[in-house]
Amino acid sequence: MREPSLLPVFGKLGLKAPVAFVAAPARSAGVVSRLRELATAHGGMALKLSVIAWTVLILGAVFFMMQG
């Protein structure tokens, strides 16, 4: 048995040309600049809070390991 050619099938479906997506650099740049401003304004406090949270987590893990 002979298999039909695929070319007419693609022609019947009417393949569309690939759509070019354009990135929106203005929007992403706005988000990046806002995050950068937030980090510069509150970066020291965020660092201190993360160190405190990490220390409490480690001490809590050691405490529960000693209890078991």
Secondary structure by P-SEA (a helix, b strand, c coil): cccccaaaaaaaaccccbbbbbbcaaaaaaaaaaaaaaaaacaaaaaaaaaaaaaaaaaaaaaaaaac
